[in-house]
């Protein structure tokens, strides 16, 4: 079933982002050729081509383009821009090469397309060929470098610009800030001859985003002219830092406020977990636009107050697609897929986000069934859709399905998309294909932290600690900052390889060098590392010093280490600690019983088992699955329902004998 669905998925037509009825209506409107009067005729032809391209009907647009009795430069530029927007760069280049005459817009459209798709070398080749470069052309090339993480190349080009405007300075400052290179951004900002308000706002935004609030305050204080954006950026910075009192004080001092200002405060309270304070500000708003309503409604949804969100939805004077999608997200988060489906069918219009939200609620073949319906209704899977589907293939270890998605990704032009390719890396990793995961990683031109993390996690997951640590060094040298997920993979790799010194070094480094506060999983990895290295009692002392609200997983990890080393006395002590916090943890009772059984303490083992039975506790049943000829077959402990169970057990016995003989 999986393979049949994915074959349909693989052979999708080019993008079409409108529902079928709307597409048919527009098709009837625009398939008749416009009148052939000179000026009015060209305008009508151009309008029809633009509408087709916006709807993703590239074939129809191309037919009209070919039928036109006369074209102007605007016609050619529209066609190039539309093809670029639909990621059809080869076709866009053919149209560009066929142009009888070009202007700066023609060159910039194709250049921007190459840059957005990660093809920076081709963008630069085009830039070098431009007969006449204006400031916009230089800015487009610099933006292409910045977009693809090549800030040094962008700066080299910036330095030789014959003239610069605000966009030039903004692009470079923003590029540095996106890579967290605040010092370089500050040095560049100090070189601006007379910074405009927009350039100052870009610097303010970077300071606020990276927590440099004192620098932001200093810059804000010496700005000659502040606009609403300046004030709103400062408020956003304070809300991100959790300084809601300061943010509210700033808000109250504003000479004028707009709906963005009010919504920023509402969002700030929501982000800091104070839904009631956000609701109070929302009620005080003199005017509310649909964004304000949606922000408050999303706050209720994220706080699991779906009923309040539904009441707000009912009171809205006007709703947009985001409003409907927010409630849909609420049902999906609650796990109520029946209501989610019902709400989805009621929606007056849908977009890719609607489909992606509903698809994300499924963790099995139901997502692929819904994907098939999405395609039938004329919607084009986007990055989010593909990432969800790849994740499902990974969780089901459905390699055949995942490979077909990979083929579609290449055909659809997503082979340089960091989010999609990161999901592919994880999928190949879970299927045990490390070389495939590495090949995908090497193909990604514009990497981000998620991409690096996916590949580091792949090496860590498969016990390749040296490769994981080497890649971490490369990541840092390339200007990326490791995050919590990075260090979790690194610590896990060290634990499984027994690299005690390296693990301790990275645990200290994440706190001192990168200002990252360890989470529960990081502490558990350190306990696992100490336990595997035989330092059981040091691991106990370490766990005792962990913040109390983060201890439980570490105690369970240490208990497993006691089980492996046969330390019954310490194991009993830890079990009591865990069961005080989780009295219904059937797995812990089972592990304690196993410790007693391993030491042939049968009475103690029986006592624990009896206690489990008395309290009605069971260890969660283990389950595994495999993809075979497009179907996913699952197995669980003591499951005898498969029709070929006798042959399966016989084959397992044969494999066990082979393993024993080889060892």
C-alpha positions in Angstrom: 0.0 0.0 0.0 2.8 2.4 0.9 4.6 1.9 -2.4 1.4 2.3 -4.5 0.7 5.6 -2.8 4.2 6.9 -3.2 4.3 6.0 -6.9 1.4 8.3 -7.4 3.2 10.9 -5.3 6.4 10.5 -7.3 4.6 11.3 -10.6 2.9 14.5 -9.6 2.4 17.2 -12.1 3.9 20.6 -11.7 2.7 22.8 -8.8 -0.9 23.8 -8.5 -1.7 25.7 -5.3 -5.4 26.2 -5.8 -8.3 23.8 -5.1 -9.7 22.1 -8.2 -12.9 24.2 -8.5 -10.9 27.4 -8.4 -8.4 26.1 -10.9 -11.2 25.1 -13.4 -12.9 28.5 -13.1 -9.6 30.4 -13.7 -8.8 28.0 -16.6 -12.1 28.9 -18.3 -11.4 32.6 -17.8 -7.9 32.6 -19.2 -7.7 29.9 -21.8 -9.4 32.1 -24.4 -6.8 34.3 -26.1 -7.2 38.0 -25.2 -8.0 40.5 -27.9 -5.1 41.3 -30.2 -5.3 45.1 -30.1 -1.8 46.5 -29.6 -1.5 48.1 -26.1 -4.6 46.8 -24.5 -4.0 43.4 -26.1 -0.5 43.0 -24.7 -1.7 44.1 -21.2 -4.5 41.5 -21.3 -2.1 38.7 -22.5 0.4 39.7 -19.7 -2.4 39.6 -17.1 -3.5 36.2 -18.2 0.1 34.8 -18.1 0.7 36.3 -14.6 -2.5 34.7 -13.3 -1.6 31.3 -14.6 1.9 31.5 -13.1 0.6 32.6 -9.7 -1.7 29.6 -9.7 1.2 27.3 -10.7 -0.3 26.5 -14.1 3.1 26.9 -15.9 2.1 24.9 -18.9 -0.9 27.1 -19.6 1.2 30.3 -19.1 3.8 29.0 -21.5 1.2 28.2 -24.2 -0.2 31.7 -24.0 3.3 33.1 -24.1 4.1 31.1 -27.3 0.8 32.2 -28.9 1.3 35.9 -28.3 1.6 37.9 -31.6 3.8 40.5 -29.9 5.7 40.6 -26.6 7.2 43.5 -24.7 10.1 43.2 -22.1 7.5 43.0 -19.3 6.1 39.9 -20.9 9.5 38.2 -21.0 10.3 39.3 -17.4 7.0 38.0 -16.1 7.7 34.6 -17.7 11.2 34.4 -16.2 9.9 35.4 -12.7 7.1 32.9 -12.8 9.3 30.1 -13.9 11.8 31.0 -11.1 9.0 31.1 -8.6 8.0 27.6 -9.6 11.7 26.4 -9.3 12.0 25.8 -13.1 15.3 27.4 -13.5 16.3 25.5 -16.6 13.2 26.8 -18.4 13.7 30.3 -17.0 17.3 30.3 -18.4 16.0 29.2 -21.8 13.5 32.1 -21.9 16.2 34.5 -20.7 18.6 33.4 -23.4 15.9 33.8 -26.1 15.1 37.4 -25.1 15.6 39.8 -28.0 16.5 42.6 -25.5 16.9 42.6 -21.7 16.8 45.2 -18.9 18.1 45.1 -15.4 14.9 43.4 -14.1 15.5 40.5 -16.5 19.0 39.9 -15.2 18.0 40.4 -11.5 15.1 38.0 -11.8 17.2 35.1 -13.0 20.1 35.9 -10.7 17.7 35.9 -7.7 16.3 32.6 -8.8 19.7 31.0 -8.9 20.6 32.4 -5.5 17.3 31.3 -3.8 17.9 27.7 -5.1 21.4 27.6 -3.7 23.1 27.8 -7.2 25.3 30.7 -6.2 28.1 30.0 -8.7 25.6 30.3 -11.6 24.2 33.5 -10.0 27.7 35.0 -9.9 28.4 33.9 -13.5 25.3 35.8 -14.5 26.3 38.8 -12.4 29.7 39.0 -14.0 28.1 39.0 -17.4 25.7 41.8 -16.7 26.4 44.7 -19.2 25.1 47.4 -16.8 25.0 46.9 -13.1 22.9 49.2 -10.9 22.8 49.2 -7.1 19.9 46.8 -7.2 22.0 44.3 -9.1 24.8 44.5 -6.6 22.3 44.1 -3.8 20.7 41.0 -5.4 24.1 39.3 -5.7 25.1 40.2 -2.1 21.7 39.0 -0.8 22.3 35.7 -2.7 25.6 35.2 -0.9 24.0 36.1 2.5 21.0 33.8 1.9 23.4 30.9 1.3 25.5 31.5 4.3 28.5 32.9 2.4 28.9 36.1 4.4 32.6 36.5 3.6 31.9 36.4 -0.2 29.1 38.9 0.4 31.4 41.2 2.2 34.1 41.0 -0.5 31.5 42.2 -3.1 30.1 44.8 -0.7 33.6 46.3 -0.3 34.0 46.9 -4.0 30.5 48.3 -4.7 30.7 51.6 -6.6 27.8 53.0 -4.7 25.7 51.7 -1.7 22.1 52.4 -0.5 20.2 51.5 2.6 19.4 48.0 1.2 23.2 47.3 0.8 23.9 48.1 4.5 20.8 46.4 5.7 21.6 43.2 3.8 25.2 42.9 5.2 24.2 43.8 8.7 21.3 41.3 8.7 23.6 38.7 7.2 26.1 39.1 10.1 23.3 39.0 12.6 21.7 35.9 11.2 25.1 34.1 11.7 25.3 35.5 15.3 28.3 37.6 14.3 27.3 40.6 16.3 30.7 42.2 16.6 31.2 42.3 12.8 27.7 43.7 12.4 28.5 46.4 14.9 31.8 47.3 13.2 30.0 47.6 9.9 27.2 49.7 11.4 29.8 52.1 12.8 31.0 52.7 9.2 27.6 53.8 7.9 28.0 57.5 7.1 24.6 58.7 8.4 22.5 55.6 9.3 18.9 55.9 8.4 16.1 54.8 10.8 15.7 51.6 8.8 19.4 50.7 9.1 19.3 51.5 12.9 16.2 49.3 13.2 18.1 46.4 11.6 20.8 46.8 14.1 18.3 47.1 16.9 16.6 44.0 15.8 19.8 42.0 15.7 20.8 43.2 19.2 17.3 42.3 20.5 17.3 38.9 18.8 20.6 37.8 20.3 20.0 39.3 23.8 22.3 42.3 23.6 19.6 44.5 25.3 22.0 47.0 26.8 23.5 47.7 23.4 20.0 48.0 22.0 19.0 50.4 24.7 22.1 52.5 24.0 21.5 52.6 20.3 17.8 53.4 20.8 18.7 56.3 23.1 21.0 58.0 20.6 18.7 57.5 17.5 17.9 60.8 16.0 14.5 59.6 14.8 12.5 56.7 16.0 9.5 55.2 14.4 7.0 52.6 15.4 9.3 49.8 14.2 12.0 51.0 16.6 9.7 50.9 19.6 8.2 47.6 18.6 11.6 46.0 18.2 12.6 47.1 21.7 9.4 45.7 23.2 10.0 42.4 21.2 13.5 42.2 22.6 12.3 42.5 26.2 9.5 40.0 25.8 12.0 37.5 24.3 14.2 37.9 27.4 11.2 37.4 29.7 11.4 41.0 31.0 7.7 41.6 30.7 7.6 44.4 33.3 10.2 46.4 31.3 8.4 45.6 28.0 5.1 46.8 29.5 6.8 50.0 30.8 8.3 50.7 27.3 4.9 50.0 25.8 3.2 52.5 28.1 5.8 55.2 27.2 5.2 54.9 23.5 4.1 58.3 21.9 1.8 56.3 19.7 0.8 52.7 19.3 -0.4 50.6 16.5 -2.0 47.1 16.4 1.5 45.6 16.1 2.5 47.2 19.4 -0.5 45.8 21.2 -0.2 42.4 19.5 3.5 42.3 20.5 2.7 42.8 24.2 -0.1 40.1 23.9 2.4 37.7 22.3 5.0 38.5 24.9 2.8 37.5 27.7 1.8 34.4 25.9 5.4 33.4 25.2 6.1 33.8 28.9 3.2 31.6 29.9 0.9 34.3 31.3 -2.2 33.7 29.3 -4.5 35.7 31.7 -2.3 38.8 31.4 -2.3 38.5 27.6 -6.1 38.2 27.6 -6.4 41.3 29.7 -4.3 43.3 27.3 -6.2 41.9 24.4 -9.5 43.1 25.9 -8.0 46.6 26.4 -7.0 46.9 22.7 -8.8 49.9 21.1 -8.7 48.2 17.7 -8.1 44.6 16.8 -7.1 43.3 13.5 -7.3 39.6 12.5 -3.6 39.1 13.5 -4.4 40.1 17.0 -7.4 37.8 17.2 -5.3 34.9 15.8 -2.4 35.6 18.2 -4.7 35.4 21.2 -6.5 32.3 19.9 -3.2 30.6 19.2 -2.2 31.4 22.8 -5.2 29.6 24.1 -4.5 26.6 21.8 -0.8 26.4 22.9 -2.0 26.5 26.5 -4.3 23.6 25.8 -7.4 25.8 26.3 -9.1 24.8 23.2 -12.6 25.6 24.5 -11.5 29.3 25.1 -10.0 29.4 21.6 -13.3 28.1 20.1 -15.2 30.8 21.9 -12.8 33.4 20.6 -13.2 32.0 17.1 -17.0 32.4 17.4 -16.7 36.0 18.5 -14.3 37.1 15.7 -15.8 39.7 13.4 -13.9 38.4 10.5 -11.8 35.3 10.0 -9.0 34.3 7.7 -7.4 31.0 6.8 -5.0 31.3 9.8 -8.0 31.4 12.1 -9.3 28.1 10.8 -5.9 26.5 10.8 -5.3 27.6 14.4 -8.3 25.7 15.6 -7.4 22.7 13.5 -4.0 22.7 15.2 -5.7 22.7 18.5 -7.6 19.5 17.7 -4.5 17.9 16.4 -2.5 18.8 19.5 -5.2 17.4 21.7 -5.0 14.1 19.7 -8.7 14.4 18.7 -8.3 13.4 15.1 -12.1 12.8 14.6 -12.8 16.4 15.5 -9.8 17.5 13.5 -11.1 15.8 10.4 -14.6 17.1 10.9 -13.2 20.7 11.3 -11.0 20.2 8.2 -14.0 19.2 6.1 -15.9 22.3 7.3 -13.2 24.8 6.3 -14.4 27.2 3.6 -10.9 27.2 2.1 -7.6 25.3 2.7 -4.0 25.7 1.9 -0.9 23.6 2.3 -0.7 24.5 6.0 -4.1 23.1 6.5 -3.2 19.8 4.9 0.2 19.7 6.7 -1.4 20.3 10.1 -3.9 17.4 9.6 -1.2 15.1 8.1 1.1 15.8 11.1 -1.6 14.4 13.4 -1.1 10.9 12.0 1.9 8.7 12.8 1.1 5.8 10.5 -0.2 5.0 7.0 -3.1 7.4 7.6 -0.8 10.3 6.8 0.0 8.8 3.4 -3.7 8.2 2.7 -4.3 11.9 3.4 -1.4 12.9 1.3 -2.9 11.0 -1.7 -6.2 13.0 -1.1 -4.2 16.2 -0.9 -2.7 15.5 -4.3 -6.0 14.6 -5.9 -7.5 17.9 -4.7 -4.8 19.8 -6.7 -2.5 20.8 -3.8 1.3 20.7 -4.1 3.3 19.2 -1.2 5.7 21.7 0.2 8.7 21.6 2.5 6.6 21.0 5.6 4.6 18.2 3.9 7.7 16.4 2.7 9.3 16.7 6.1 6.3 15.2 7.8 6.0 12.4 5.3 9.8 11.6 5.5 9.5 11.5 9.3 6.7 9.0 9.1 8.7 6.9 6.6 11.6 7.0 9.1 9.5 6.0 12.1 8.1 3.1 10.1 11.5 2.3 8.7 9.8 2.3 5.3 12.9 2.6 3.1 11.2 2.0 -0.2 8.7 4.8 0.5 11.4 7.1 1.7 13.4 6.6 -1.5 10.4 7.5 -3.6 10.0 10.7 -1.7 13.7 11.4 -2.3 13.1 11.0 -6.0 10.2 13.4 -5.9 12.2 15.9 -3.8 14.8 16.1 -6.6 12.2 16.4 -9.3 10.4 19.2 -7.4 13.6 21.2 -6.9 13.8 20.7 -3.1 17.2 19.0 -3.2 18.9 22.1 -1.6 16.2 22.8 1.0 17.8 22.4 4.4 14.6 21.4 6.2 13.7 18.7 3.7 17.2 17.3 3.4 17.7 17.2 7.1 14.6 15.0 7.4 16.1 12.8 4.6 19.3 12.4 6.6 17.4 11.3 9.6 15.3 8.9 7.6 18.4 7.2 6.0 20.0 7.1 9.4 17.1 5.3 11.0 17.1 2.8 8.1 20.8 2.1 8.8 22.2 3.7 5.6 24.9 6.0 6.9 26.6 6.5 3.6 23.3 7.6 2.0 22.8 10.0 4.9 26.3 11.4 4.4 25.8 11.8 0.6 22.6 13.8 1.2 24.5 16.0 3.7 27.3 16.7 1.2 24.7 17.8 -1.4 23.2 20.5 0.8 24.6 23.8 -0.2 22.9 26.0 2.4 23.3 24.2 5.7 21.8 25.4 9.0 22.1 24.1 12.6 19.4 21.5 12.0 21.3 20.1 9.1 24.5 19.7 11.0 22.6 18.3 14.0 21.0 15.6 11.8 24.3 14.4 10.5 26.0 14.5 13.9 23.1 12.6 15.3 23.4 10.0 12.6 27.0 9.3 13.5 26.2 9.3 17.2 23.2 6.9 16.7 25.4 4.4 15.0 28.3 4.6 17.4 30.7 6.5 15.2 31.8 8.9 17.9 35.0 10.0 16.2 33.1 11.1 13.1 30.5 12.9 15.2 33.2 14.9 17.1 35.1 15.7 13.9 31.8 17.0 12.3 31.2 19.1 15.4 34.6 20.8 14.9 33.7 21.5 11.3 30.4 22.9 12.3 32.0 25.4 14.7 34.7 26.3 12.2 32.0 27.1 9.6 30.5 29.6 11.9 27.6 27.7 13.3 26.7 27.6 17.0 25.9 24.2 18.5 22.7 24.0 20.4 21.1 21.6 22.9 20.4 19.0 20.3 24.0 19.1 19.1 25.4 18.5 22.5 22.9 15.8 23.2 24.1 13.8 20.2 27.8 14.5 21.1 27.3 13.3 24.7 25.4 10.3 23.5 28.2 9.4 21.1 30.8 9.8 23.9 28.7 7.6 26.3 28.4 4.7 23.8 32.1 4.8 22.9 33.3 5.2 26.5 35.0 8.6 25.8 34.9 9.7 29.4 37.4 12.6 29.1 35.8 14.0 25.9 32.3 13.7 27.3 33.2 15.6 30.4 34.9 18.3 28.3 31.9 18.8 26.1 29.5 18.9 29.0 31.5 21.7 30.6 31.9 23.4 27.2 28.2 23.6 26.5 27.8 25.6 29.7 30.9 27.8 29.8 31.6 28.4 26.1 28.1 28.3 24.6 25.9 29.4 27.6 23.6 26.4 27.3 21.9 25.2 30.4 21.9 21.3 30.5 18.5 19.6 30.3 17.3 16.3 31.6 18.6 14.3 28.6 22.1 15.9 28.9 22.4 14.9 32.6 21.2 11.4 31.7 23.9 11.1 29.0 26.5 12.1 31.6 25.2 9.5 34.1 25.2 6.9 31.3 28.8 7.8 30.4 30.0 7.5 34.0 28.0 4.3 34.5 29.4 2.6 31.3 32.9 3.6 32.4 32.4 1.8 35.7 32.2 4.9 37.9 28.8 4.0 39.5 29.2 5.8 42.8 30.6 8.9 41.1 27.5 8.8 38.8 25.4 8.6 42.0 27.1 11.7 43.5 26.6 13.5 40.1 22.9 12.6 39.9 22.3 13.8 43.5 23.5 17.3 42.5 21.2 17.5 39.5 18.3 20.0 39.9 15.5 18.0 41.5 13.0 18.6 38.7 15.5 17.0 36.2 16.6 14.0 38.2 14.1 11.3 37.4 15.5 10.2 34.0 19.1 10.3 35.4 18.1 8.0 38.3 16.5 5.6 35.8 19.7 5.6 33.7 21.8 5.0 36.8 19.6 2.2 37.8 20.3 0.5 34.4 24.0 0.9 35.1 23.6 -0.8 38.5 21.7 -3.6 36.7 24.6 -4.0 34.2 27.2 -4.0 37.0 25.2 -6.1 39.5 25.2 -3.5 42.2 22.1 -4.6 44.1 22.5 -2.3 47.1 22.8 0.9 45.1 20.1 -0.3 42.7 17.6 -0.8 45.5 18.3 2.7 46.8 17.8 4.2 43.3 14.6 2.2 42.7 13.1 3.6 45.9 13.9 7.2 44.7 12.3 6.5 41.3 9.2 4.7 42.6 8.5 7.6 45.0 8.2 9.9 42.0 6.6 7.3 39.6 4.8 4.7 41.7 3.1 3.3 38.5 6.4 2.8 36.6 6.1 -0.9 35.6 9.4 -0.9 33.8 11.3 0.0 37.0 9.7 -2.9 38.9 10.7 -5.2 36.0 14.3 -4.0 36.0 14.5 -4.4 39.8 13.1 -7.9 39.5 15.7 -8.7 36.8 18.6 -7.6 39.1 17.4 -9.9 41.8 17.0 -12.8 39.3 20.5 -12.2 37.9 21.8 -12.7 41.5 19.5 -15.7 42.0 17.6 -13.9 44.7 14.4 -15.6 43.7 12.3 -14.6 46.7 13.1 -10.9 46.2 12.4 -11.2 42.5 9.1 -13.0 43.2 8.2 -10.3 45.8 8.6 -7.5 43.2 6.6 -9.4 40.6 3.9 -10.0 43.2 3.8 -6.3 44.0 3.4 -5.5 40.3 0.5 -7.8 40.0 -1.1 -6.5 43.2 -1.0 -2.9 41.8 -2.1 -3.9 38.3 1.2 -2.7 36.7 2.6 -4.0 33.5 5.8 -3.2 31.6 5.0 -1.5 28.3 5.1 -4.1 25.5 8.1 -3.8 23.2 7.3 -3.5 19.5 9.3 -3.6 16.2 8.4 -3.5 12.6 9.8 -4.1 9.1 8.9 -2.9 5.6 8.4 -5.8 3.2 7.2 -5.3 -0.4 5.6 -2.0 0.5 3.8 -3.2 3.6 4.8 -2.5 7.2 4.7 -5.6 9.4 4.9 -5.2 13.1 5.8 -7.6 15.9 5.4 -7.3 19.7 6.5 -9.4 22.6 4.6 -12.7 23.0 2.7 -12.0 19.8 1.7 -15.2 18.0 -0.9 -13.7 15.6 1.2 -13.6 12.4 0.2 -16.5 10.1 3.8 -17.4 9.5 4.9 -17.2 13.1 6.4 -20.7 13.2 8.6 -20.0 10.1 9.6 -16.7 11.6 10.7 -18.2 14.9 12.6 -21.0 13.1 14.4 -18.3 11.0 15.3 -16.4 14.2 16.7 -19.6 15.7 18.8 -20.1 12.5 20.2 -16.6 12.7 21.0 -17.0 16.4 23.0 -20.1 15.6 24.9 -18.3 12.9 25.7 -15.4 15.3 26.9 -17.8 17.9 29.1 -19.7 15.4 30.6 -16.5 14.1 31.6 -15.3 17.6 
